[in-house]
Amino acid sequence: MEPIIQTRDSRTNVDIIFDHLYDEITSLGLLPGTKISEADIAARFGVSRQPVRDAFSRLENMDLVLIRRQKATEVKRFSLHAITKARFIRAAVESEVLRRAARECGPAEAALLEDCLDQQRAAVAAGDHIEFGVLDYEFHQTLCDIAKVAFAFDVISAEKAKVDRLCLLGLSKLDRMPDLLADHVAIAAAVQAGNADGAVEVGMMHLSRLDATIEAIIEQQSNYFEA
């Protein structure tokens, strides 16, 4: 009978192992190319290999690990093709979100955006790139809420997750937080002013900042990318 890891909620062993590995991978605790052992993970959590296999399978479906027969599972390296695809989808959806947000933004909505920006300023001042990453998600979710298309954030977050490790690596290595905050300030200002075209223009420029991040990381850590 499979041991049950003690928790305060109803998560299964698979859930707990998945959550742990997901956090490790997306926070760069486990870098691209790192090998992770099924046996080691099972021993660490005091379970059989089956829940570890199931957790690995979930991570593989999210394109975060590479499972290979007779070889150790590996944290997935970055794929330029996957990054290009994710950014295309996100840009298309986010453009419409920004247009709608600019039309729907009133005083209450403007105040929500200002609160988001204040929290981001605090994270930048503290040099906390992990917290800034969380607040980045919240900012884009708030824009979807203002646009009255909360469901759009499901798409944005799914595509954003595919490049989050790369973005986080850029934040931690290249100190891009001030630039990203400045972009968010400009996006919020355009939305608050009802300037749909301006919001989209800044939003697309914001997404394009990843170009420089990719180039810099390829130059510094080419082994993080698929051959």
N, CA and C of each residue as an Amber inpcrd file, in Angstrom:
protein
   681
   0.8540000  -1.2010000   0.0000000   0.0000000   0.0000000   0.0000000
   0.8880000   1.2500000   0.0000000   0.5460000   2.2090000  -0.8470000
   1.3580000   3.4140000  -1.0020000   1.3210000   4.2790000   0.2480000
   2.4730000   4.6700000   0.7970000   2.4780000   5.5740000   1.9490000
   1.8170000   6.8990000   1.5800000   1.2030000   7.5180000   2.5390000
   0.5660000   8.8040000   2.2970000   1.3750000   9.8950000   2.9750000
   1.8240000  10.8590000   2.2060000   2.5490000  11.9860000   2.7710000
   1.5680000  12.8250000   3.5720000   1.9380000  13.1880000   4.7860000
   1.0340000  13.9330000   5.6530000   0.8650000  15.3700000   5.1490000
  -0.3680000  15.7540000   4.9030000  -0.6860000  17.1200000   4.4720000
  -1.9570000  17.5700000   5.1530000  -2.2150000  18.8590000   5.0500000
  -3.4350000  19.4070000   5.6360000  -4.5650000  19.4960000   4.6190000
  -4.2920000  19.0940000   3.3930000  -5.3230000  19.1700000   2.3710000
  -5.5120000  17.7960000   1.7460000  -6.2450000  17.7570000   0.6420000
  -6.5900000  16.4790000   0.0310000  -5.6990000  16.1410000  -1.1510000
  -4.5490000  16.8010000  -1.2840000  -3.6620000  16.5020000  -2.3890000
  -3.1080000  15.0830000  -2.2800000  -2.9180000  14.4630000  -3.4210000
  -2.3390000  13.1290000  -3.4590000  -0.8160000  13.2250000  -3.4540000
  -0.1620000  12.0770000  -3.3180000   1.2860000  12.0420000  -3.4140000
   1.7740000  12.6120000  -4.7410000   1.0510000  12.2880000  -5.8070000
   1.4120000  12.7980000  -7.1340000   1.3480000  14.3240000  -7.1510000
   0.2800000  14.8750000  -6.5710000   0.1170000  16.3320000  -6.5270000
   1.2840000  16.9960000  -5.7980000   1.6540000  16.4210000  -4.6620000
   2.6970000  17.0090000  -3.8260000   4.0460000  16.9750000  -4.5420000
   4.3620000  15.8340000  -5.1460000   5.6310000  15.7070000  -5.8680000
   5.6390000  16.6260000  -7.0780000   4.5280000  16.6530000  -7.7980000
   4.4220000  17.5380000  -8.9650000   4.6200000  18.9930000  -8.5560000
   3.9140000  19.4330000  -7.5100000   4.0150000  20.8260000  -7.0690000
   5.4510000  21.1850000  -6.6930000   6.1020000  20.2570000  -5.9880000
   7.4850000  20.5130000  -5.5720000   8.4060000  20.6690000  -6.7780000
   8.3110000  19.7410000  -7.7190000   9.1890000  19.7870000  -8.8880000
   8.8430000  20.9640000  -9.7950000   7.5500000  21.2510000  -9.9260000
   7.1320000  22.3970000 -10.7480000   7.7400000  23.6850000 -10.1910000
   7.6440000  23.8620000  -8.8790000   8.2050000  25.0620000  -8.2580000
   9.7260000  25.1180000  -8.4450000  10.3810000  23.9820000  -8.2920000
  11.8330000  23.9300000  -8.4470000  12.2520000  24.2910000  -9.8780000
  11.5050000  23.7820000 -10.8460000  11.8580000  24.0240000 -12.2520000
  11.5510000  25.4580000 -12.6570000  10.3560000  25.9300000 -12.3120000
   9.9590000  27.2710000 -12.7560000  10.6790000  28.3800000 -12.0100000
  11.1950000  28.0710000 -10.8170000  11.9550000  29.0820000 -10.0680000
  13.4450000  28.9930000 -10.3650000  13.8170000  28.0490000 -11.2610000
  15.2130000  27.8230000 -11.6550000  16.0480000  27.1970000 -10.5420000
  15.3790000  26.5930000  -9.5570000  16.1090000  25.7920000  -8.5940000
  16.7250000  24.5930000  -9.3050000  16.0280000  24.1110000 -10.3430000
  16.5460000  23.0870000 -11.2460000  16.7020000  23.7350000 -12.6170000
  17.9220000  23.8680000 -13.0680000  18.2080000  24.5770000 -14.3160000
  17.9740000  23.6920000 -15.5410000  17.7570000  24.2860000 -16.7130000
  17.6010000  23.4990000 -17.9420000  18.7660000  22.5390000 -18.1430000
  18.4350000  21.2800000 -18.4640000  19.4580000  20.2750000 -18.6740000
  19.7840000  19.4600000 -17.4370000  19.2780000  19.8810000 -16.2770000
  19.5470000  19.1320000 -15.0360000  18.8450000  17.7740000 -15.0700000
  19.5550000  16.7290000 -14.6860000  18.9650000  15.3890000 -14.6460000
  18.3230000  15.1630000 -13.2820000  17.1260000  14.5820000 -13.2910000
  16.4210000  14.2840000 -12.0490000  16.0850000  12.7970000 -12.0210000
  16.4270000  12.1690000 -10.9130000  16.2850000  10.7190000 -10.7820000
  14.9490000  10.3330000 -10.1690000  14.2650000   9.4330000 -10.8460000
  12.9960000   8.8960000 -10.3400000  13.2030000   8.2450000  -8.9820000
  14.2900000   7.4740000  -8.8570000  14.5700000   6.7720000  -7.6030000
  14.8810000   7.7550000  -6.4780000  15.6540000   8.7960000  -6.7840000
  16.0110000   9.7850000  -5.7660000  14.7820000  10.5290000  -5.2570000
  13.8960000  10.9100000  -6.1760000  12.6840000  11.6390000  -5.7840000
  11.7900000  10.7410000  -4.9420000  11.6670000   9.4710000  -5.3510000
  10.8360000   8.5230000  -4.5950000  11.3740000   8.3700000  -3.1750000
  12.7010000   8.2640000  -3.0460000  13.3050000   8.1060000  -1.7250000
  13.1210000   9.3600000  -0.8810000  13.2350000  10.5110000  -1.4900000
  13.0930000  11.7730000  -0.7570000  11.7020000  11.9160000  -0.1600000
  10.6840000  11.4760000  -0.9150000   9.3060000  11.6310000  -0.4440000
   8.7680000  10.3750000   0.2410000   9.5610000   9.3220000   0.2670000
   9.1310000   8.1100000   0.9440000   7.9790000   7.4130000   0.2700000
   8.0040000   7.3850000  -1.0640000   6.9350000   6.7480000  -1.8260000
   7.5540000   5.7910000  -2.8360000   6.7010000   5.0160000  -3.5000000
   7.1790000   4.1540000  -4.5830000   7.4370000   5.0210000  -5.8200000
   7.9080000   4.3990000  -6.8670000   8.2400000   5.1650000  -8.0690000
   7.0080000   5.5970000  -8.8730000   5.8600000   4.9220000  -8.6630000
   4.6980000   5.2070000  -9.5110000   4.2120000   6.6560000  -9.4010000
   4.0140000   7.2170000  -8.1940000   3.5780000   8.6130000  -8.1420000
   4.6220000   9.5790000  -8.7190000   5.8940000   9.1880000  -8.6410000
   6.9390000  10.0200000  -9.2470000   6.7950000   9.9920000 -10.7620000
   6.5660000   8.8080000 -11.3050000   6.3540000   8.6870000 -12.7570000
   5.1630000   9.5360000 -13.2000000   4.0900000   9.4890000 -12.4130000
   2.8930000  10.2590000 -12.7670000   3.1740000  11.7590000 -12.7060000
   3.9480000  12.1770000 -11.7160000   4.3150000  13.5960000 -11.6120000
   5.1940000  14.0080000 -12.7840000   6.1480000  13.1500000 -13.1440000
   7.0040000  13.4190000 -14.3060000   6.1590000  13.5530000 -15.5750000
   5.1410000  12.6970000 -15.6890000   4.2760000  12.7300000 -16.8680000
   3.5430000  14.0690000 -16.9820000   3.0660000  14.5640000 -15.8470000
   2.4010000  15.8760000 -15.8470000   3.3650000  16.9750000 -16.2960000
   4.5690000  16.9130000 -15.7740000   5.5760000  17.9180000 -16.1230000
   5.9500000  17.8250000 -17.6020000   5.9850000  16.6100000 -18.1240000
   6.2790000  16.4300000 -19.5420000   5.1810000  17.0480000 -20.3950000
   3.9210000  16.8840000 -19.9670000   2.8010000  17.4660000 -20.7070000
   2.8650000  18.9870000 -20.7260000   3.5190000  19.5730000 -19.7330000
   3.6910000  21.0240000 -19.6740000   4.9890000  21.4620000 -20.3470000
   5.6820000  20.5000000 -20.9780000   6.9180000  20.7720000 -21.7060000
   8.0320000  21.2500000 -20.7750000   8.0300000  20.7410000 -19.5360000
   9.0440000  21.1530000 -18.5690000  10.1220000  20.1060000 -18.3320000
   9.8280000  18.8510000 -18.6660000  10.8480000  17.8140000 -18.5400000
  10.8630000  16.9560000 -19.7960000  11.9870000  16.2780000 -19.9850000
  12.1500000  15.3480000 -21.0970000  12.3530000  13.9580000 -20.5080000
  11.3850000  13.0640000 -20.7600000  11.4720000  11.6920000 -20.2490000
  12.0580000  10.8130000 -21.3430000  13.1420000  10.1110000 -20.9950000
  13.8270000   9.2730000 -21.9690000  13.9560000   7.8570000 -21.4160000
  13.6690000   6.8700000 -22.2340000  13.7760000   5.4680000 -21.8010000
  15.2220000   5.1130000 -21.4890000  15.3960000   4.4110000 -20.3920000
  16.7050000   3.9260000 -19.9560000  17.6860000   5.0590000 -19.6300000
  17.1940000   6.2760000 -19.5020000  18.0370000   7.4140000 -19.1540000
  17.3320000   8.2660000 -18.1130000  18.0900000   9.0820000 -17.4200000
  17.4860000   9.9520000 -16.4070000  16.5890000  10.9920000 -17.0640000
  15.5150000  11.3170000 -16.3780000  14.6540000  12.4120000 -16.8340000
  15.4330000  13.7160000 -16.7130000  15.2100000  14.6020000 -17.6620000
  15.9930000  15.8400000 -17.7340000  15.0680000  17.0480000 -17.7530000
  15.4390000  18.0850000 -17.0240000  14.6840000  19.3320000 -17.0930000
  14.8170000  19.8700000 -18.5210000  13.7010000  20.1870000 -19.1260000
  13.6830000  20.5370000 -20.5470000  14.4720000  21.8050000 -20.8130000
  15.2850000  21.7370000 -21.8540000  15.9780000  22.9300000 -22.3140000
  15.0010000  23.8070000 -23.0860000  15.3570000  25.0590000 -23.2750000
  14.4890000  25.9830000 -23.9920000  14.4450000  25.6330000 -25.4780000
  13.2700000  25.7740000 -26.0620000  13.0730000  25.5570000 -27.4930000
  12.7000000  26.8870000 -28.1390000  13.5030000  27.3430000 -29.0780000
  13.2120000  28.6110000 -29.7490000  11.8990000  28.5250000 -30.5380000
  11.6110000  27.3510000 -31.1040000  10.3490000  27.1830000 -31.8420000
   9.1600000  27.3150000 -30.8940000   9.2340000  26.6570000 -29.7400000
   8.1330000  26.7160000 -28.7750000   7.9610000  28.1350000 -28.2330000
   9.0650000  28.8330000 -28.0200000   9.0070000  30.2060000 -27.5250000
   8.3440000  31.1140000 -28.5530000   8.7100000  30.9600000 -29.8250000
   8.1210000  31.7720000 -30.8910000   6.6190000  31.5390000 -30.9950000
   6.2100000  30.2810000 -30.9110000   4.7850000  29.9380000 -30.9870000
   4.0150000  30.5260000 -29.8140000   4.5610000  30.3730000 -28.6040000
   3.8850000  30.8750000 -27.4020000   3.7310000  32.3920000 -27.4570000
   4.7630000  33.0700000 -27.9180000   4.7160000  34.5330000 -27.9730000
   3.7160000  35.0140000 -29.0160000   3.5940000  34.3070000 -30.1370000
   2.6350000  34.6790000 -31.1840000   1.2060000  34.5990000 -30.6500000
   0.9040000  33.4890000 -29.9810000  -0.4440000  33.2970000 -29.4330000
  -0.7330000  34.3450000 -28.3730000   0.2190000  34.5620000 -27.4890000
   0.0070000  35.5330000 -26.4150000  -0.1950000  36.9340000 -26.9660000
   0.5980000  37.3180000 -27.9650000   0.4810000  38.6640000 -28.5390000
  -0.8990000  38.8810000 -29.1460000  -1.4160000  37.8690000 -29.8390000
  -2.7300000  37.9930000 -30.4740000  -3.8270000  38.1940000 -29.4320000
  -3.7780000  37.3910000 -28.3640000  -4.8040000  37.4840000 -27.3240000
  -4.6550000  38.7750000 -26.5270000  -3.4270000  39.1010000 -26.1570000
  -3.2170000  40.2550000 -25.2930000  -3.5420000  41.5710000 -26.0090000
  -3.3640000  41.6250000 -27.3080000  -3.7240000  42.8340000 -28.0590000
  -5.2090000  43.1500000 -27.8860000  -6.0340000  42.1210000 -28.0130000
  -7.4730000  42.3200000 -27.8710000  -7.8410000  42.6470000 -26.4270000
  -7.1590000  42.0180000 -25.4790000  -7.3980000  42.3220000 -24.0680000
  -7.1230000  43.7940000 -23.7910000  -6.0180000  44.3160000 -24.2790000
  -5.6510000  45.7120000 -24.0310000  -6.6460000  46.6740000 -24.6810000
  -7.1090000  46.3480000 -25.8730000  -8.1210000  47.1990000 -26.5230000
  -9.4040000  47.2580000 -25.6910000  -9.8270000  46.1150000 -25.2290000
 -11.0600000  46.0720000 -24.4330000 -10.8710000  46.7330000 -23.0760000
  -9.7050000  46.5200000 -22.4760000  -9.4400000  47.1380000 -21.1730000
  -9.4700000  48.6580000 -21.2810000  -8.9260000  49.2000000 -22.3590000
  -8.9230000  50.6500000 -22.5600000 -10.3470000  51.1880000 -22.6760000
 -11.2410000  50.3990000 -23.2620000 -12.6380000  50.8250000 -23.3950000
 -13.4010000  50.7310000 -22.0780000 -13.0280000  49.7730000 -21.2430000
 -13.7970000  49.4800000 -20.0350000 -13.2420000  50.1310000 -18.7650000
 -12.0830000  50.7320000 -18.8470000 -11.4070000  51.2190000 -17.6360000
 -12.0430000  52.4950000 -17.0910000 -12.5480000  52.4230000 -15.8570000
 -13.0850000  53.5830000 -15.1560000 -12.2330000  53.8730000 -13.9300000
 -12.6810000  54.7650000 -13.0590000 -11.9000000  55.1280000 -11.8650000
 -11.5440000  53.9340000 -10.9720000 -12.4930000  53.0480000 -10.7490000
 -12.2390000  51.8970000  -9.8830000 -11.1910000  50.9730000 -10.5050000
 -11.3040000  50.7740000 -11.8120000 -10.3620000  49.9100000 -12.5150000
  -8.9680000  50.5460000 -12.5560000  -8.9420000  51.8670000 -12.7370000
  -7.6630000  52.5890000 -12.7440000  -6.9620000  52.4350000 -11.3930000
  -7.7300000  52.4450000 -10.3180000  -7.1610000  52.2890000  -8.9810000
  -6.5690000  50.8920000  -8.7960000  -7.2110000  49.8810000  -9.3790000
  -6.6770000  48.5220000  -9.3020000  -5.3100000  48.4400000  -9.9750000
  -5.1880000  49.1000000 -11.1220000  -3.9090000  49.0920000 -11.8280000
  -2.8300000  49.8140000 -11.0250000  -3.1990000  50.9010000 -10.3850000
  -2.2240000  51.6390000  -9.5740000  -1.7410000  50.7990000  -8.3970000
  -2.6540000  50.0340000  -7.8170000  -2.2670000  49.1570000  -6.7140000
  -1.2720000  48.1010000  -7.1920000  -1.5300000  47.5460000  -8.3860000
  -0.5970000  46.5690000  -8.9680000   0.7810000  47.1900000  -9.1460000
   0.8110000  48.4030000  -9.6510000   2.0890000  49.0750000  -9.9080000
   2.8320000  49.3880000  -8.6110000   2.1010000  49.7830000  -7.5850000
   2.7440000  50.0730000  -6.2950000   3.4320000  48.8330000  -5.7410000
   2.7790000  47.6940000  -5.8610000   3.3790000  46.4430000  -5.3750000
   4.6110000  46.0770000  -6.1940000   4.5480000  46.3270000  -7.4940000
   5.7000000  46.0350000  -8.3520000   6.8780000  46.9490000  -8.0110000
   6.5900000  48.2060000  -7.7290000   7.6550000  49.1460000  -7.3480000
   8.3590000  48.6680000  -6.0850000   7.5840000  48.1470000  -5.1570000
   8.1700000  47.6460000  -3.9040000   9.0660000  46.4420000  -4.1740000
   8.6350000  45.5560000  -5.0820000   9.4360000  44.3790000  -5.4160000
  10.7410000  44.7920000  -6.0980000  10.6620000  45.7800000  -6.9830000
  11.8660000  46.2660000  -7.6590000  12.8210000  46.8920000  -6.6490000
  12.2790000  47.6930000  -5.7380000  13.1070000  48.3390000  -4.7190000
  13.8150000  47.3070000  -3.8450000  13.1370000  46.1840000  -3.6150000
  13.7070000  45.1250000  -2.7780000  14.6010000  44.1800000  -3.5770000
  14.6260000  44.3530000  -4.9000000  15.4120000  43.4530000  -5.7440000
  14.8820000  42.0340000  -5.7480000  13.5640000  41.8850000  -5.5420000
  12.9430000  40.5630000  -5.4090000  12.3450000  40.1340000  -6.7530000
  13.1400000  39.4290000  -7.5690000  12.6560000  39.0510000  -8.8950000
  11.6150000  37.9370000  -8.8370000  11.6360000  37.1300000  -7.7730000
  10.6080000  36.0930000  -7.6240000   9.2460000  36.7520000  -7.3970000
   9.1830000  37.6930000  -6.4680000   7.9370000  38.3950000  -6.1850000
   7.4870000  39.2000000  -7.3910000   8.4390000  39.8010000  -8.0890000
   8.0670000  40.5810000  -9.2730000   7.4090000  39.6810000 -10.3190000
   7.9120000  38.4560000 -10.4580000   7.3070000  37.5240000 -11.4050000
   5.8630000  37.2100000 -11.0580000   5.5880000  37.0430000  -9.7670000
   4.2150000  36.7890000  -9.3110000   3.3290000  37.9970000  -9.6130000
   3.8370000  39.1740000  -9.3270000   3.0740000  40.4000000  -9.5430000
   2.8570000  40.6790000 -11.0270000   3.7840000  40.2440000 -11.8460000
   3.6270000  40.3750000 -13.3030000   2.3830000  39.6200000 -13.7500000
   2.2240000  38.3830000 -13.2550000   1.0220000  37.6060000 -13.5580000
  -0.2280000  38.3600000 -13.1150000  -0.1970000  38.8900000 -11.8940000
  -1.3740000  39.5620000 -11.3470000  -1.7460000  40.7920000 -12.1610000
  -0.7380000  41.5020000 -12.6610000  -0.9890000  42.6800000 -13.4800000
  -1.7500000  42.3070000 -14.7500000  -1.2930000  41.2660000 -15.4280000
  -1.9470000  40.8600000 -16.6730000  -3.3220000  40.2480000 -16.4040000
  -3.4720000  39.6000000 -15.2610000  -4.7930000  39.0840000 -14.8930000
  -5.7560000  40.2380000 -14.6150000  -5.2630000  41.2750000 -13.9640000
  -6.0970000  42.4490000 -13.6890000  -6.5570000  43.0970000 -14.9840000
  -5.6840000  43.1680000 -15.9740000  -6.0600000  43.7250000 -17.2780000
  -7.1740000  42.8960000 -17.9160000  -7.0890000  41.5710000 -17.7960000
  -8.1430000  40.7070000 -18.3400000  -9.4610000  40.9310000 -17.6060000
  -9.3790000  41.1060000 -16.2920000 -10.5870000  41.3630000 -15.5100000
 -11.2210000  42.6850000 -15.9160000 -10.3920000  43.7120000 -16.0740000
 -10.9060000  45.0260000 -16.4850000 -11.5540000  44.9340000 -17.8620000
 -10.9410000  44.1390000 -18.7510000 -11.4700000  43.9780000 -20.1080000
 -12.7360000  43.1250000 -20.1340000 -13.1000000  42.5490000 -18.9920000
 -14.2720000  41.6800000 -18.8610000 -14.1350000  40.4100000 -19.6990000
 -12.8970000  39.9450000 -19.7980000 -12.6200000  38.6740000 -20.4720000
 -11.6580000  37.8800000 -19.5830000 -12.1000000  37.6180000 -18.3650000
 -11.2410000  36.9280000 -17.3990000 -10.7240000  35.6070000 -17.9610000
 -11.5260000  34.9650000 -18.8230000 -11.1250000  33.6860000 -19.4010000
  -9.8840000  33.8190000 -20.2790000  -9.6280000  35.0080000 -20.7830000
  -8.4570000  35.2080000 -21.6430000  -7.1620000  34.9890000 -20.8760000
  -7.2250000  35.1920000 -19.5610000  -6.0080000  34.9990000 -18.7760000
  -5.5800000  33.5440000 -18.7580000  -6.5330000  32.6200000 -18.9300000
  -6.1740000  31.2060000 -19.0080000  -5.2100000  30.9710000 -20.1700000
  -5.5060000  31.6090000 -21.2990000  -4.6520000  31.4670000 -22.4810000
  -3.3200000  32.1740000 -22.2600000  -3.4060000  33.4120000 -21.7640000
  -2.1840000  34.1920000 -21.5500000  -1.2520000  33.4910000 -20.5680000
  -1.8110000  33.0080000 -19.4580000  -0.9720000  32.3690000 -18.4360000
  -0.3800000  31.0660000 -18.9490000  -1.1520000  30.3200000 -19.7600000
  -0.6390000  29.0610000 -20.3020000   0.5440000  29.3110000 -21.2320000
   0.4160000  30.3210000 -22.0850000   1.5150000  30.6370000 -22.9990000
   2.6710000  31.3090000 -22.2600000   2.3430000  32.1200000 -21.2750000
   3.3740000  32.7900000 -20.4840000   4.2090000  31.7650000 -19.7190000
   3.5460000  30.7290000 -19.2200000   4.2430000  29.7050000 -18.4480000
   5.3190000  29.0110000 -19.2660000   5.1170000  28.9640000 -20.5850000
   6.0650000  28.2710000 -21.4470000   7.3880000  29.0210000 -21.5830000
   7.3700000  30.3160000 -21.2590000   8.6130000  31.0990000 -21.3480000
   9.0100000  31.6990000 -20.0100000   8.2830000  31.3330000 -18.9640000
   8.5430000  31.9340000 -17.6440000   9.9530000  31.6960000 -17.1440000
  10.4580000  30.4760000 -17.3540000  11.8120000  30.2060000 -16.8700000
  12.8170000  31.1250000 -17.5500000  12.6060000  31.3420000 -18.8420000
  13.5020000  32.2210000 -19.5860000  13.3830000  33.6550000 -19.0890000
  12.1450000  34.0920000 -18.8380000  11.9240000  35.4450000 -18.3190000
  12.5600000  35.6010000 -16.9460000  12.3890000  34.5910000 -16.1060000
  12.9370000  34.6510000 -14.7550000  14.4610000  34.6700000 -14.8020000
  15.0320000  33.8910000 -15.7110000  16.4790000  33.8860000 -15.8640000
  16.9540000  35.2690000 -16.2990000  16.1730000  35.8990000 -17.1690000
  16.5140000  37.2480000 -17.5990000  16.4170000  38.2460000 -16.4700000
  15.4080000  38.0970000 -15.6230000  15.2430000  39.0130000 -14.4940000
  16.3880000  38.8690000 -13.5060000  16.7680000  37.6250000 -13.2360000
  17.7830000  37.4110000 -12.2130000  19.1830000  37.7060000 -12.7180000
  19.4400000  37.4510000 -13.9970000  20.7850000  37.6170000 -14.5270000
  21.0160000  38.9800000 -15.1640000  19.9860000  39.5570000 -15.7190000
  20.1700000  40.7680000 -16.5140000  19.5340000  42.0050000 -15.8940000
  18.8880000  41.8660000 -14.7350000  18.2890000  42.9840000 -14.0140000
  17.3800000  43.8190000 -14.9030000  16.3660000  43.1680000 -15.4730000
  15.4430000  43.8590000 -16.3680000  14.1790000  44.3380000 -15.6550000
  14.0960000  44.1470000 -14.3590000  12.8830000  44.5380000 -13.6440000
  12.5110000  46.0100000 -13.8340000  13.4490000  46.9490000 -13.7500000
  13.0620000  48.3560000 -13.9330000  12.4420000  48.6260000 -15.3090000
  12.9810000  47.9840000 -16.3530000  12.4270000  48.1710000 -17.6930000
  11.0220000  47.6060000 -17.7930000  10.8260000  46.4270000 -17.2160000
   9.4980000  45.8100000 -17.2710000   8.4870000  46.6150000 -16.4620000
   8.9140000  47.1470000 -15.3360000   8.0290000  48.0050000 -14.5460000
   7.6510000  49.2450000 -15.3420000   8.6210000  49.8460000 -16.0200000
   8.3440000  51.0350000 -16.8340000   7.3310000  50.7140000 -17.9280000
   7.4400000  49.5210000 -18.5150000   6.4640000  49.0920000 -19.5230000
   5.0690000  48.9870000 -18.9150000   4.9870000  48.3880000 -17.7450000
   3.6920000  48.2230000 -17.0790000   3.0740000  49.5880000 -16.7470000
   3.9080000  50.5200000 -16.3270000   3.4210000  51.8750000 -16.0340000
   2.8410000  52.4950000 -17.2970000   3.5370000  52.3320000 -18.4210000
   3.0710000  52.9100000 -19.6860000   1.8030000  52.2180000 -20.1830000
   1.7280000  50.9020000 -20.0240000   0.5200000  50.1660000 -20.4140000
  -0.6690000  50.6550000 -19.5890000  -0.4740000  50.7460000 -18.2730000
  -1.5450000  51.1900000 -17.3830000  -1.9980000  52.6010000 -17.7360000
  -1.0500000  53.4820000 -18.0310000  -1.3990000  54.8680000 -18.3710000
  -2.2490000  54.9230000 -19.6250000  -1.8910000  54.1340000 -20.6320000
  -2.6610000  54.1280000 -21.8790000  -4.0600000  53.5670000 -21.6470000
  -4.1570000  52.5000000 -20.8710000  -5.4640000  51.9030000 -20.5720000
  -6.3180000  52.8840000 -19.7850000  -5.7310000  53.5220000 -18.7910000
  -6.4720000  54.4780000 -17.9660000  -6.9550000  55.6730000 -18.7830000
  -6.1910000  56.0140000 -19.8160000  -6.5640000  57.1480000 -20.6750000
  -7.5300000  56.7450000 -21.7840000  -7.8500000  55.4630000 -21.8550000
  -8.7490000  54.9870000 -22.9090000  -8.0870000  54.9440000 -24.2720000
  -6.7600000  54.9080000 -24.2910000  -5.9970000  54.9070000 -25.5430000
  -5.6860000  53.4690000 -25.9430000  -6.6000000  52.8630000 -26.6890000
  -6.4620000  51.4540000 -27.0560000  -5.2380000  51.2110000 -27.9340000
  -5.0560000  52.0520000 -28.9520000  -3.9100000  51.8610000 -29.8530000
  -2.5890000  52.0180000 -29.0960000  -2.5410000  52.9970000 -28.2080000
  -1.3270000  53.2130000 -27.4270000  -1.0300000  52.0500000 -26.5010000
  -2.0830000  51.4920000 -25.8990000  -1.9100000  50.3570000 -24.9970000
  -1.3590000  49.1510000 -25.7450000  -1.8960000  48.9060000 -26.9410000
  -1.4260000  47.7710000 -27.7430000   0.0210000  47.9950000 -28.1790000
   0.3370000  49.2060000 -28.5950000   1.7040000  49.5060000 -29.0360000
   2.7180000  49.2370000 -27.9180000   2.4180000  49.7420000 -26.7220000
   3.3340000  49.5220000 -25.5970000   3.3490000  48.0430000 -25.2080000
   2.1690000  47.4170000 -25.2570000   2.0870000  46.0050000 -24.8960000
   2.9380000  45.1250000 -25.7940000   2.9190000  45.4020000 -27.0850000
   3.7230000  44.6080000 -28.0170000   5.2180000  44.8890000 -27.8490000
   5.5510000  46.1220000 -27.5500000   6.9470000  46.4470000 -27.2720000
   7.4140000  45.7160000 -26.0120000   6.5250000  45.6380000 -25.0360000
   6.8070000  44.9440000 -23.7810000   7.1480000  43.4740000 -24.0510000
   6.3500000  42.8330000 -24.8880000   6.6020000  41.4310000 -25.2040000
   7.9080000  41.2590000 -25.9780000   8.2500000  42.2540000 -26.7890000
   9.4570000  42.1470000 -27.6190000  10.7430000  42.2330000 -26.7980000
  10.6450000  42.6660000 -25.5470000  11.8470000  42.7520000 -24.7130000
  12.4970000  41.3840000 -24.5250000  11.7220000  40.3340000 -24.7210000
  12.2770000  38.9970000 -24.5700000  13.3500000  38.7170000 -25.6230000
  13.3110000  39.4310000 -26.7510000  14.3050000  39.2250000 -27.8060000
  15.7160000  39.4230000 -27.2670000  15.9230000  40.5430000 -26.5770000
  17.2480000  40.8360000 -26.0330000  17.6340000  39.8290000 -24.9550000
  16.6380000  39.4060000 -24.1710000  16.8960000  38.4040000 -23.1250000
  17.3730000  37.1020000 -23.7450000  16.6810000  36.6640000 -24.8040000
  17.0570000  35.4210000 -25.4820000  18.4760000  35.5130000 -26.0300000
  18.7620000  36.6130000 -26.7080000  20.0890000  36.7880000 -27.3010000
  21.1770000  36.7580000 -26.2320000  20.9310000  37.4440000 -25.1230000
  21.9390000  37.5110000 -24.0600000  22.1550000  36.1450000 -23.4190000
  21.0590000  35.4040000 -23.1870000  21.1900000  34.1080000 -22.5290000
  21.8170000  33.0740000 -23.4660000  21.4870000  33.1430000 -24.7610000
  22.1300000  32.2450000 -25.7210000  23.6400000  32.4810000 -25.7130000
  24.0240000  33.7350000 -25.6330000  25.4460000  34.0790000 -25.6320000
  26.1330000  33.5990000 -24.3530000  25.4170000  33.7230000 -23.2240000
  26.0260000  33.3940000 -21.9320000  25.8590000  31.9250000 -21.5510000
  24.7060000  31.3450000 -21.9050000  24.3850000  29.9670000 -21.4930000
  23.7290000  29.2160000 -22.6360000  24.4600000  28.9910000 -23.7120000
  23.8760000  28.3210000 -24.8850000  23.4250000  26.9040000 -24.5620000
  24.0040000  26.2940000 -23.5180000  23.6380000  24.9260000 -23.1440000
  22.2350000  24.8440000 -22.5560000  21.6060000  25.9780000 -22.2760000
  20.2320000  25.9790000 -21.7920000  19.2220000  25.7940000 -22.9130000
  19.6780000  25.8230000 -24.1590000  18.7930000  25.7260000 -25.3160000
  18.9810000  24.3930000 -26.0490000  17.8950000  23.9200000 -26.6500000
  17.9750000  22.7070000 -27.4510000  18.8900000  22.9510000 -28.6450000
  19.6080000  21.9020000 -29.0410000  20.5310000  22.0200000 -30.1680000
  19.7460000  22.1610000 -31.4800000
